[in-house]
């Protein structure tokens, strides 16, 4: 028995006892950022639907509605507290603005396909809320992303049933690469957000000016405040003599 089959065998009793409520709670908590086996419970419900023990339509609707509810809960949690947490941690407004612009440009793709992989499935809605992604845009992308994930995951396991293990084996080989890439991107983003600006050396610019002209000193004033007349020796000629 593979690890995937063992996990399904462990969740089947929960599904047989709590039914669709177990699927709804697990998928909702996972979408809100809490590590919970929502995908495993959804896969187990799809297998039980293939055996006729659960309704396929009910499984699809339950997982889809719970996924949207959990993602929206995570979005508003991130929008309400995630930004303040980043600011208190020392992230500047300038860096947050640049991060917001980057996520507003490429975040739709994360919402559409992030649910297929561990890590991004739990964090994409929190990051979208922290980045202040417009809610209508997030909601539209989330409706499409959750519908794509639920239909692919549930219908694939429902159809394959006995061949579910090879499908999970393929995803198990892909998932570490995607999760590793997501961790590298997350670590790089955190480093960029929290990195302090290095102090730039201050350079003194000295302006070159022409040398100032030196003025001759003013004549000293006499006692009455008037300038003292200059004393010059009388002019005499070399050839002048006494008569």
C-alpha angles and dihedrals in degrees: 000000000000124000091255092052090048091052091049090050089053095051097044093080090052091050093047090051103039101020119187093357090068091052093047095048095045095047092045094052092045091052090051091059100265114128102243130147095251094140092049093050090048090050091049090050090051091053091049089050089053089055092049096250095112135028115258093210092050092049091051094048094043094050093044096049092043091049092052092045092050093047092050091048090052090046094055092043089055093044093049102044111004096077094048089049091054092048092050089050089060104263110150124234090240093058092045090053091052091046090050091052092049093049093045088055101045105014094095090070091052091052092047099050106015094092093069093070137053116255097023089057090061100036109036096085093046091051091047091054093046090051090052092237106183108266097227090055092046092047094052092047091046093051090054094041096049092045090051093048096045095045094046096044099041099038093045093053092040091053099039096038098154091035095054093108095064090050092052090044089058092048090047089059094047098041098068091054093049092043091048091050090048091051092050091050091047093049091048091049092050091048090050092048097047099036111115119230108256111240110254118225111253114233121204114221112208115200116217113227132183116263113266118251115248113229121211115255116266117246115263116258122243124235094275092053096258121121113271109249115246114254113225127178115245114261115248131179123236091230097047115112141170114287 
